[in-house]
Every structure is written in structure tokens, then in C-alpha cells.
Amino acid sequence: MAMIMSKAIRRLLTANTILLSGCFSDGAPRLLESAEKELGTDGPITMHYHSAVYYPDEIALQGGGYIVGIEKGDPDNILQPDENLTFEQPNSTDKTVRDQQAAVHEGKIMFVSHIIRNQPPGSPERNCTLFDAYYRPAVTAPPVRDCTAFPKHPPKIASKDAYSSGWKGMALLQQALSVDIKSHSYTHIIVVVMGWNTVQEEAIRNINSIIRGIKHASEGTPGAFKPLVIGVTWPSQWNSPWLDPIYKLTSFGTKAKDADEVGLTWLGVLLGNTIPQANTDPKGSLPVIAIGHSFGARAATTAACDGPVISDGSGSRSSKQTVDLLINYQGAFLTDRLLDKGPDGALRDKCPRARSIALTSSKNDTAVKRALWGIYAGSEESFLEYCSVPSTLINCVKASATGQTTPPPTSGRRVTYINSDALITYNAFYTGGGAHSDIYRDEQGVLSWSLIKALSGKSSSLPAAVVQP
């Protein structure tokens, strides 16, 4: 009987192998496969982190904006021989800074592989790339055209220049954002980053859901919310189709580290350099809101509080205040990254560069209970620990099933901690971790909008200069 079962299992594995092999390759190369191989992003999972380059109209931000694709590459593939990373504080003797610098250059390193501009609805123009490390002249018709020289092709970026060319890509994004901001067509800059095991297509879908919910909630104040959206995607899943879901679970520690690296590198550059340099319109800069979920919240918090540690050599970060409001939904990081207890027991602020911070917790989230050496921000235990004693630093509130909070959010305290047991309660479609990912419904948009109105420093009334959608 055992032998029969063994043979059956072997046949099943052989059939699955043949089937999967057929899915990944049938002898015909993908359009960008040669560039993917040069960059080392041609794996069955890694290629999913630039799927928007293949499907620029389908995998796109529905209301327009920018997709910044961050991927991870072997230094031998994306750096020139003897090239090294430049750090913002190259001679720092601070152990924390030195550890952060070592972390972003240990093994593979993060690089910007593409920046896509998604046109707003009704635009006669097509979605286009500001920066694309996958373009090669041999490809006569790349899926996404160049924004700056349409219909001409963008210049080829040699694979070994991929990392350093990312600075040029971010400079182009800064220029584009500056034009957008000066158009006075937007009310807020919203940067969104998703979490663990979320490939680019799913991440963009989730970002669209988050923004949709906030827009629906803001409809009572017409024109008050017209966001300039920047969706940041990163390689949040290990590159293997064979040992799922066990393989995914074993990647937890590695991907936690990768989320930190995203914050210390290009997400940190975006929040600390690119956006502040673009957001300088003398007629009024826009409030900047960063929204992260799970490990995306970890990346956003690291970026806002500590990043970036890398530099292009032109100087230090341009802004000491990276965001006006940092919203962490079910954060998969230790809460003491943001708050610390002093010798007298009073809480101290560990992230002064974010003007306001909001956190959610839910007892229905089983994913954030996996931390072995502390309590994660999204857990019920964290909320109870930090809200058990009144603090001048934290406003502890409770969200209803409709997204309203009691008491309402107020800018009087730096941190708003939200007990979301009644709101974050369902298992989101095709996800794990209990209610960990229940943040995409319109009821969550009600909560998000109330936080943005109260904590971002932006009036809910429509500025005279804003163009109605």
C-alpha cells in the first residue's frame, strides 16, 4: 500500500512539474526576458514585481498617478565593477546608522527598476514610463512608451548601471511631481505601500481599493480629496513556486528585513528627498500622507522615521519632516519603533519626522500575533499596553463597524491608536491571517478619510485653486 501511495505521489509531483514548467516556459521568450536575465529578475516570482511593465494599462492606478517599482538584485548584476553604495552619513560612528548601512548592502540590494506614469481618467495620453531598466533597443515596441519623448524610445540602461540609474529615475519623478503640484489639480500626495507576499498586480489592485474607499468617504465634501497617488511596490515574496505555503512562511524573517531595506533605501529617498524637493510650490505645498499595511507599514515607518541611509552623493536628505501623516494599518513591526518608555515611565516619541501617526489594531488579526520577541503594532496586546495608561502623546480611540471613531481623531496628540476590533473583522478575499487584510472596504475608507481630515493639516474645504475633477 505504501509503495502504491509512493508511486502515486511521484506521478503527481512529476505531472505538477511538467505542468508548471509549461506555464513558465514553452520555448518562446518573453518580450523583456533578455533584460530580466541580465538584471536577475527572471524568476517565476521575481518577474511578477514588474508585471505593470508588461500590462501598463491593465495593471495601473485607476485615478492616475505613479507606480514606483523596487526590486532586488545581485550586486554583480546591477553594479559596475568596484562600484559601491554611497551613504548619507559615510563616516558615521553611530552604531545604529552603521548597522543600517550594512543591512542595505548585505547580499542582494534594492534598486528602482521602473517608474510608470498612469494617466488620469479621460486623458488623451497613454500610460508611459519615466524610467525603465527593462528597455532594450532590440525590442522594437516596448509595452510602455517613454513619457518624455513619445513616440521615441527611452535610452537603454545597461544592467550594471541599474542601481545608479535609479537616482536619475527619481530625479525625473521629482520633476514630474513638481509639474503636477504646480497645476493645482490635487489636494494631497498619497504614498501607499503594501505588505508581505503581495506581487505587483495584487498590490496595485489593493492600492486602488484603498484610494477608492477614501474617495467615496470624501464625497460629502466635493473636491476636498483629489489625491496625487504614488504606489510603491517591492519584492515581498521569495522566488519559489515549489514549497508554497511552507516556503512563504519560512520567508517571514527575510521579508521583514527586506521591508526595512525598502524603507532605508528608495522609499526613504521618495519620502525624504524626492517629494520634498518637488513639493515647494510657493502658492502652497500639498500635505503628504504615507499609508502602509503589514510589512508595508513597516517599510513606511522605517522610511519616515529613519530613511534614507543611501545617497547619490549630492548631500543629505532635503527634509527633516518626511510626512504630515503616517497611517499604519495592522503594522507588522514592534511598536517600540515609534514609542519608548523613559526612566520615569512616560512615553517618548521616537519618530519626530512624521508630524502625525495613526495605528490600527484588531483582535481578529492572527497574522500579527506571530512575533516571537515582542508585540506588533497591529495586535490587540499592543493597543492594550500603550492605551492602558493615559498619555499626553497618544490619543486612544475605538472604531465602529462603519469606520467612525469614538472619540473623533484630533491633532492634539502625535499618535492616534485605533482599536479596530469592530471594523477589521472579516477575512479578506484569498488572504490569510484572519482579518489581517480587511482594510479594503469602504468602511475602512471612512476611517482613513477621518484621519486625513483631522491629522494631515489639510482643511476639508476645497481650496480655490484646486481644479474640480
C-alpha positions as CSV (number, residue, x, y, z in Angstrom):
1,M,0.0,0.0,0.0
2,A,2.8,2.4,0.9
3,M,4.5,1.6,-2.4
4,I,1.4,2.3,-4.3
5,M,1.0,5.6,-2.4
6,S,4.6,6.5,-3.1
7,K,4.2,5.8,-6.8
8,A,1.0,7.9,-6.9
9,I,2.8,10.8,-5.1
10,R,5.7,10.6,-7.5
11,R,3.4,10.6,-10.5
12,L,1.5,13.6,-9.1
13,L,4.8,15.5,-8.5
14,T,6.0,14.7,-12.0
15,A,2.8,15.9,-13.5
16,N,2.9,19.1,-11.5
17,T,6.5,19.7,-12.5
18,I,5.6,19.3,-16.2
19,L,2.6,21.5,-15.8
20,L,4.5,24.3,-14.0
21,S,7.3,24.0,-16.5
22,G,4.8,24.5,-19.3
23,C,3.4,27.6,-17.5
24,F,6.8,29.2,-17.1
25,S,8.4,28.5,-20.5
26,D,7.2,26.9,-23.8
27,G,10.3,27.8,-25.9
28,A,9.1,31.3,-26.8
29,P,10.9,34.1,-24.9
30,R,9.0,36.9,-23.1
31,L,9.3,40.3,-24.6
32,L,11.6,41.6,-21.9
33,E,13.2,38.3,-20.9
34,S,16.8,39.1,-22.0
35,A,16.8,42.2,-19.8
36,E,15.2,40.3,-16.9
37,K,18.0,37.7,-17.2
38,E,20.6,40.5,-17.1
39,L,19.1,42.0,-14.0
40,G,18.4,38.6,-12.4
41,T,14.7,39.3,-12.1
42,D,13.5,36.5,-14.5
43,G,12.4,34.0,-11.8
44,P,8.8,32.7,-11.6
45,I,8.1,35.1,-8.7
46,T,10.5,38.0,-9.3
47,M,9.1,38.7,-12.8
48,H,5.8,39.4,-11.1
49,Y,7.3,42.6,-9.5
50,H,7.4,44.4,-12.8
51,S,4.2,43.0,-14.4
52,A,3.0,46.5,-14.9
53,V,5.7,47.0,-17.5
54,Y,4.1,44.2,-19.5
55,Y,0.5,45.4,-18.8
56,P,0.7,49.2,-18.4
57,D,-3.0,49.8,-19.0
58,E,-4.4,46.8,-17.1
59,I,-2.1,47.0,-14.0
60,A,-2.5,50.6,-13.3
61,L,-3.7,53.2,-10.7
62,Q,-7.3,53.8,-11.8
63,G,-7.3,57.5,-10.8
64,G,-3.8,58.2,-12.3
65,G,-0.5,58.7,-10.5
66,Y,2.8,56.9,-10.4
67,I,4.0,53.4,-9.8
68,V,7.5,53.1,-8.4
69,G,8.7,49.5,-8.8
70,I,11.5,48.5,-6.4
71,E,13.2,45.1,-7.0
72,K,16.2,43.3,-5.6
73,G,19.3,42.4,-7.5
74,D,22.7,40.8,-7.1
75,P,25.4,43.4,-6.9
76,D,27.3,41.6,-9.7
77,N,24.3,42.2,-12.0
78,I,23.3,45.8,-11.2
79,L,26.6,47.5,-10.1
80,Q,29.6,48.3,-12.1
81,P,32.9,46.5,-11.1
82,D,34.3,48.2,-7.9
83,E,31.1,50.3,-7.6
84,N,29.7,50.7,-4.1
85,L,26.8,52.3,-2.4
86,T,27.1,55.9,-1.3
87,F,25.7,56.7,2.1
88,E,24.2,59.8,3.5
89,Q,26.5,59.6,6.6
90,P,29.5,57.8,5.3
91,N,31.7,58.5,8.3
92,S,29.1,58.0,11.0
93,T,30.3,56.4,14.2
94,D,26.7,55.8,15.4
95,K,26.2,52.0,15.7
96,T,22.6,52.2,14.6
97,V,23.5,54.1,11.4
98,R,26.4,51.7,10.7
99,D,24.1,48.7,11.1
100,Q,21.6,50.2,8.8
101,Q,24.2,50.8,6.2
102,A,25.5,47.3,6.5
103,A,21.9,45.9,6.2
104,V,21.2,47.6,2.8
105,H,24.4,46.2,1.3
106,E,24.3,42.7,2.6
107,G,23.7,40.2,-0.2
108,K,21.3,41.5,-2.8
109,I,20.4,45.2,-2.9
110,M,17.3,47.1,-3.7
111,F,17.1,49.1,-6.9
112,V,14.5,51.0,-8.8
113,S,13.6,49.1,-11.9
114,H,10.7,51.2,-13.3
115,I,8.6,54.3,-12.7
116,I,5.4,54.4,-14.6
117,R,3.1,57.4,-15.0
118,N,-0.6,56.4,-15.0
119,Q,-2.7,59.0,-16.8
120,P,-5.8,60.3,-15.1
121,P,-9.2,59.2,-16.4
122,G,-10.2,61.0,-19.6
123,S,-6.6,61.8,-20.5
124,P,-5.9,61.5,-24.3
125,E,-2.3,60.4,-23.4
126,R,-1.3,56.8,-22.7
127,N,0.4,55.4,-19.6
128,C,4.1,55.8,-20.0
129,T,7.5,55.3,-18.3
130,L,9.6,57.9,-16.7
131,F,12.2,55.3,-16.1
132,D,12.5,51.7,-17.3
133,A,15.5,49.5,-16.6
134,Y,14.0,46.8,-18.9
135,Y,14.0,48.7,-22.1
136,R,16.5,47.4,-24.7
137,P,16.9,48.8,-28.3
138,A,16.4,45.3,-29.7
139,V,12.8,45.4,-28.5
140,T,11.2,47.5,-31.3
141,A,7.9,48.0,-29.4
142,P,8.3,48.0,-25.6
143,P,5.0,47.6,-23.8
144,V,5.2,51.1,-22.2
145,R,6.3,54.2,-24.2
146,D,8.6,56.8,-22.8
147,C,6.8,59.8,-21.2
148,T,9.4,62.4,-22.2
149,A,9.9,61.6,-25.8
150,F,6.8,59.9,-27.1
151,P,6.8,58.1,-29.5
152,K,10.6,57.8,-29.3
153,H,12.1,55.1,-27.2
154,P,13.8,55.8,-23.9
155,P,17.6,55.3,-23.7
156,K,18.9,51.8,-22.9
157,I,20.0,51.4,-19.3
158,A,22.9,48.9,-19.0
159,S,22.1,46.2,-16.4
160,K,25.3,47.1,-14.4
161,D,24.0,50.7,-14.3
162,A,20.6,49.7,-12.9
163,Y,21.3,50.8,-9.3
164,S,23.0,54.1,-10.0
165,S,20.5,55.0,-12.8
166,G,17.7,54.8,-10.1
167,W,18.8,58.2,-9.0
168,K,18.1,59.6,-12.4
169,G,14.7,57.9,-12.3
170,M,13.9,59.5,-9.0
171,A,15.1,62.9,-10.4
172,L,12.7,62.5,-13.3
173,L,9.9,61.6,-10.9
174,Q,10.7,64.8,-8.9
175,Q,10.4,66.9,-12.0
176,A,7.1,65.3,-13.0
177,L,5.7,65.7,-9.4
178,S,6.7,69.3,-9.4
179,V,4.7,70.0,-12.6
180,D,1.7,68.1,-11.1
181,I,1.8,70.0,-7.9
182,K,2.0,73.4,-9.6
183,S,-1.0,72.5,-11.7
184,H,-3.1,73.0,-8.5
185,S,-5.2,70.0,-9.6
186,Y,-4.5,68.0,-6.4
187,T,-5.3,68.3,-2.7
188,H,-2.9,65.6,-1.2
189,I,0.1,63.5,-2.0
190,I,-0.7,59.9,-1.0
191,V,2.1,57.3,-1.0
192,V,0.9,53.7,-0.5
193,V,2.9,50.5,0.1
194,M,1.5,47.0,0.7
195,G,2.9,44.1,2.7
196,W,4.2,40.5,2.7
197,N,3.6,38.2,-0.2
198,T,1.9,40.8,-2.4
199,V,3.0,40.7,-6.0
200,Q,2.8,43.9,-8.0
201,E,-0.6,43.2,-9.7
202,E,-2.2,42.5,-6.3
203,A,-0.5,45.5,-4.7
204,I,-1.9,47.9,-7.4
205,R,-5.4,46.4,-7.0
206,N,-5.2,46.9,-3.2
207,I,-4.0,50.5,-3.6
208,N,-6.9,51.2,-5.9
209,S,-9.2,49.8,-3.3
210,I,-7.7,52.0,-0.5
211,I,-7.9,55.1,-2.6
212,R,-11.4,54.3,-3.8
213,G,-12.7,53.9,-0.2
214,I,-11.3,57.3,0.8
215,K,-12.8,59.0,-2.3
216,H,-16.2,57.5,-1.5
217,A,-15.9,58.7,2.1
218,S,-15.0,62.2,0.9
219,E,-17.9,62.7,-1.4
220,G,-19.8,64.7,1.2
221,T,-17.2,67.5,0.8
222,P,-16.9,67.8,-3.0
223,G,-13.4,68.4,-4.3
224,A,-11.8,68.0,-0.9
225,F,-9.9,64.9,-1.9
226,K,-8.2,64.7,-5.2
227,P,-5.0,62.7,-4.5
228,L,-1.8,62.6,-6.4
229,V,-1.1,58.9,-5.8
230,I,2.3,57.1,-5.7
231,G,2.1,53.4,-5.4
232,V,5.3,51.7,-4.3
233,T,5.8,48.0,-4.9
234,W,8.7,45.8,-3.6
235,P,9.8,42.2,-3.8
236,S,7.8,40.9,-0.8
237,Q,7.8,37.2,-1.7
238,W,10.5,34.7,-2.0
239,N,11.3,33.4,-5.5
240,S,10.0,29.8,-5.4
241,P,6.8,28.2,-6.6
242,W,7.6,24.8,-5.2
243,L,7.2,24.9,-1.4
244,D,4.2,27.1,-1.1
245,P,2.8,27.8,1.6
246,I,5.6,26.4,3.8
247,Y,8.2,28.3,1.8
248,K,6.2,31.6,2.2
249,L,6.1,31.1,6.0
250,T,9.9,30.5,6.2
251,S,10.4,33.8,4.3
252,F,8.9,35.8,7.1
253,G,12.1,36.9,8.7
254,T,13.8,37.6,5.4
255,K,11.0,39.7,4.1
256,A,10.8,41.6,7.4
257,K,14.4,42.6,6.8
258,D,13.6,43.4,3.2
259,A,10.8,45.7,4.3
260,D,13.3,47.6,6.4
261,E,15.7,47.8,3.5
262,V,13.0,49.3,1.3
263,G,12.4,52.0,3.9
264,L,16.1,52.7,4.3
265,T,16.7,52.9,0.6
266,W,14.3,54.0,-2.2
267,L,11.1,54.5,-0.2
268,G,13.2,56.6,2.2
269,V,14.5,58.6,-0.8
270,L,11.0,59.1,-2.1
271,L,9.7,60.5,1.2
272,G,12.8,62.3,2.4
273,N,14.2,63.7,-0.8
274,T,12.1,63.3,-4.0
275,I,8.7,64.5,-2.7
276,P,10.0,67.4,-0.5
277,Q,12.1,68.7,-3.4
278,A,9.1,68.7,-5.7
279,N,6.6,69.9,-3.1
280,T,7.8,73.5,-2.9
281,D,5.1,75.4,-4.8
282,P,5.1,79.0,-3.2
283,K,1.3,79.1,-3.6
284,G,1.0,76.1,-1.2
285,S,2.6,72.7,-0.8
286,L,0.5,69.6,-0.5
287,P,0.1,67.5,2.6
288,V,1.9,64.2,2.3
289,I,0.2,61.1,3.6
290,A,2.0,57.7,3.7
291,I,-0.2,54.6,4.1
292,G,1.3,51.2,4.8
293,H,-0.2,47.8,5.5
294,S,1.5,45.0,7.5
295,F,5.1,44.8,6.2
296,G,4.3,47.8,4.0
297,A,3.6,49.7,7.3
298,R,7.0,48.5,8.5
299,A,8.6,49.9,5.3
300,A,6.7,53.2,5.5
301,T,7.6,53.6,9.2
302,T,11.3,52.9,8.6
303,A,11.3,55.3,5.6
304,A,9.5,58.1,7.5
305,C,11.5,57.7,10.8
306,D,15.0,56.6,9.7
307,G,15.4,56.6,5.9
308,P,17.1,57.1,3.7
309,V,20.6,55.9,4.5
310,I,21.7,55.8,0.9
311,S,22.7,58.9,-1.1
312,D,23.6,60.0,-4.6
313,G,26.5,62.0,-3.2
314,S,24.7,65.4,-3.6
315,G,24.1,65.9,0.1
316,S,21.9,64.9,2.9
317,R,18.1,64.5,2.8
318,S,16.2,67.6,1.9
319,S,13.5,67.4,4.6
320,K,13.6,66.7,8.3
321,Q,9.8,66.1,8.2
322,T,9.1,63.4,5.7
323,V,5.3,63.1,6.1
324,D,2.4,65.0,7.5
325,L,0.5,61.8,8.3
326,L,1.8,58.2,8.6
327,I,-1.1,55.7,8.6
328,N,-0.1,52.2,9.6
329,Y,-2.8,49.6,9.1
330,Q,-2.1,46.4,11.1
331,G,1.6,47.2,11.3
332,A,3.9,44.2,11.3
333,F,6.6,45.8,13.4
334,L,7.4,46.2,17.1
335,T,5.5,49.3,18.4
336,D,8.6,50.5,20.3
337,R,10.0,51.6,16.9
338,L,7.6,54.6,17.4
339,L,7.2,54.9,21.1
340,D,9.6,54.3,24.0
341,K,9.1,54.4,27.8
342,G,11.5,56.7,29.6
343,P,13.0,56.1,33.0
344,D,10.0,57.8,34.6
345,G,7.6,55.5,32.7
346,A,6.4,58.3,30.4
347,L,6.2,57.6,26.7
348,R,8.6,59.2,24.4
349,D,8.3,60.0,20.7
350,K,10.9,58.1,18.5
351,C,9.7,59.4,15.1
352,P,9.6,63.2,15.2
353,R,10.0,63.4,11.4
354,A,6.3,62.3,11.0
355,R,4.0,65.1,12.1
356,S,1.2,62.7,13.0
357,I,1.0,59.0,13.2
358,A,-2.1,56.7,13.2
359,L,-2.1,53.0,14.0
360,T,-4.8,50.3,13.9
361,S,-5.1,47.1,16.0
362,S,-7.6,44.3,15.9
363,K,-8.1,41.2,18.0
364,N,-9.3,39.5,14.8
365,D,-5.9,39.7,13.2
366,T,-4.0,36.5,13.7
367,A,-1.0,37.4,11.5
368,V,0.4,40.0,13.8
369,K,0.5,37.5,16.7
370,R,3.4,35.7,15.2
371,A,6.2,38.0,16.5
372,L,8.4,35.9,18.8
373,W,10.3,38.7,20.6
374,G,7.8,41.4,21.1
375,I,4.3,42.6,20.2
376,Y,3.4,44.0,16.8
377,A,1.7,47.3,16.4
378,G,-1.4,45.7,14.8
379,S,-2.1,43.4,17.7
380,E,-4.6,43.8,20.4
381,E,-1.9,43.3,23.0
382,S,0.0,46.3,21.7
383,F,-3.1,48.6,21.9
384,L,-3.8,47.4,25.4
385,E,-0.2,48.0,26.6
386,Y,0.1,51.5,25.2
387,C,-3.5,52.6,25.9
388,S,-3.9,51.1,29.4
389,V,-2.4,54.3,31.0
390,P,-3.4,57.8,29.8
391,S,-0.6,59.6,27.9
392,T,-0.2,63.1,26.6
393,L,1.4,61.5,23.5
394,I,-1.3,59.0,22.4
395,N,-5.0,59.5,21.6
396,C,-6.6,56.1,22.0
397,V,-9.9,55.7,20.1
398,K,-12.3,53.0,19.1
399,A,-13.6,52.4,15.5
400,S,-17.1,51.3,14.9
401,A,-18.1,48.9,12.2
402,T,-18.9,51.9,9.9
403,G,-15.4,53.4,10.3
404,Q,-16.4,56.2,12.7
405,T,-14.2,56.7,15.8
406,T,-15.0,57.5,19.4
407,P,-13.7,60.0,20.3
408,P,-13.0,61.6,16.9
409,P,-9.4,61.9,15.7
410,T,-7.7,65.0,17.0
411,S,-4.5,66.7,16.1
412,G,-3.8,67.5,19.8
413,R,-1.6,64.4,20.2
414,R,1.1,63.0,18.0
415,V,-0.2,59.4,17.9
416,T,-3.7,58.1,17.3
417,Y,-4.1,54.5,18.2
418,I,-7.3,52.9,16.9
419,N,-9.0,49.8,18.4
420,S,-10.5,48.4,15.2
421,D,-12.0,45.2,16.6
422,A,-15.4,46.1,15.1
423,L,-14.0,47.3,11.8
424,I,-11.2,44.9,10.9
425,T,-13.1,41.8,11.4
426,Y,-13.6,39.8,8.1
427,N,-11.2,37.6,6.2
428,A,-10.4,39.5,3.0
429,F,-10.7,37.5,-0.2
430,Y,-8.0,35.0,-0.8
431,T,-5.9,36.1,2.2
432,G,-4.6,34.6,5.4
433,G,-4.0,35.9,8.9
434,G,-7.7,36.1,10.0
435,A,-8.8,39.7,9.4
436,H,-5.3,40.9,8.8
437,S,-6.1,42.3,5.3
438,D,-9.6,43.6,6.0
439,I,-8.7,47.2,5.0
440,Y,-10.1,47.5,1.5
441,R,-13.8,48.1,2.2
442,D,-15.5,51.5,2.0
443,E,-15.9,51.4,5.8
444,Q,-12.1,51.5,6.1
445,G,-12.2,54.4,3.7
446,V,-14.4,56.3,6.2
447,L,-11.7,55.8,8.9
448,S,-8.9,56.8,6.5
449,W,-10.8,60.0,5.5
450,S,-11.5,61.0,9.0
451,L,-7.8,60.6,9.9
452,I,-6.7,62.6,6.8
453,K,-9.1,65.4,7.6
454,A,-8.1,65.7,11.2
455,L,-4.4,64.9,11.2
456,S,-2.9,65.8,7.8
457,G,-3.1,69.6,8.4
458,K,-5.4,69.9,5.4
459,S,-8.8,71.7,5.6
460,S,-11.8,69.7,4.4
461,S,-13.0,72.6,2.4
462,L,-11.9,73.0,-1.2
463,P,-9.1,75.4,-1.9
464,A,-10.0,78.0,-4.5
465,A,-7.1,77.0,-6.8
466,V,-8.0,73.3,-7.0
467,V,-9.5,72.2,-10.3
468,Q,-12.7,70.3,-9.9
469,P,-12.5,66.7,-11.2
